[in-house]
């Protein structure tokens, strides 16, 4: 009887996992198909290579090049800044800290920050802008998005470093390596495929967020030429176009959604391919 019960539980949970997997894939496929059907008719080369012309949001000529460029500027700047902040924190959690209580506290704080809605970061960034007398700009958006993705990047790096066997730490320190030498020459070389994946994960999160930049980066029909100018982003371009009462403009929003989906898909595939290839060549020699 007990054997039959164990077999039933095993069968039941296998079926449950299959149903969950199929459901997730079906939802993703449904979203992609819906976006493609609604937006493919409005997608064109001109839309990707031109900035909005006069009356664009009333169905006139132009494109979303300003939003594509602004999204890449913002995501690249925020990801680089978050990387500079995240890597030392990850080293601290895994190499420098000698207090397990401090490590648990930092990890708990990062997990809480990871779960904070992005609109809260946007509101905080807006308050900081007002306190400093700043206007909406690419720089303000970069700073806000950096705060948003830093916990994600730190925890991703942290989880990768935690997979390194403790024997490697003991071997490195026993040979006289300082904590800095071990971090840079041994640990970083061992986990750099995961570090790159963490960077791309943060980049993908940054390029797809709308709430955190709505009040900080602003919006413009032009490509920003400096950090102090406002910048358009693809998520906000989609939001503003979907709010239009004009059907043609709403179809353009779905076309912009196709562009954003393809970009995020490329980033996701790149993170997996790079992580897989680089892991074959990572070494601690």
Phi, psi and omega in degrees: 000316179296322179295319178296321179295320178294319178296319179297315179299317179297316178297317183298313183288331173295317178294322179297319178295321179294318178298317179297317180295314180296322180297315180296315180296323180293318179296315178299315180296320179297317179297313182296315181297318180298315180297316182294315181298318183282333189246348186294330180292335181264352182280129180207169178295321179298324181295325183276333188255000182237151172274163181299137174267178178300128180077019182302318183280009171245016177096009181278193186283166177124188183208202185239025180301325178298321180287323178296312180296316180298321178296317180291319178300312183294314182294320180294314180296315180293321181293319178295316179294319178295325178296317179299325179278327189281319185299314176299323179295318178296320176297319179299316183294328188252342184235311191276321186290133177253002180248115179294330179294318178296319180297315179296322180294316180295316179297321178295318179297319179294321178295322178294316178297324178298325183274353180290131179302145184295334179296331177293319176297321178297318179294320178296316178298323179295319178296319178296319178300315180296320181294326182267357181073025180273156173257168177301134185198167176299321180297315179298321177295319179298315180298316181295314181292329175301315177298327181289316188265349180300314177300323179296314182292319180297312183293325177295315177296319181299315181296324178293316180294331180289344178280347180288130181301142179295336179299327179294320176299311183296322179294318180295314181290327180292336178273003175096008180288139174284169180297323178293315179298319179294319182297315187276316188270338183246299186295316182296321179291331180285324189248010186298333173299319177292328177295317178295319177298319178297321178297314180292327176297315177294322179297316179296323177293322182291320185284342183257004184265142181245319189296322185288339182252357183299321182258357187245312181276337180075206179203144180206156176274359184247157174280127183294140178257353178209168181290342183267002177265150176295158183223137175276154176227157181298315179301319179288326176298319177296315182299312183293323180287324177293337179280354183283144175280355183270121183303321181297321179291321178295325176294325176295328177298319177292326175295319176296326177295325176298314180300314181295319179297318179296319179298312181294323177297318178297318179297317180296315179295321179296320180296321179289315181294315179295317179299319180292317181289317183290330180295335178288337184252359179291140183211159176242018179293000000 
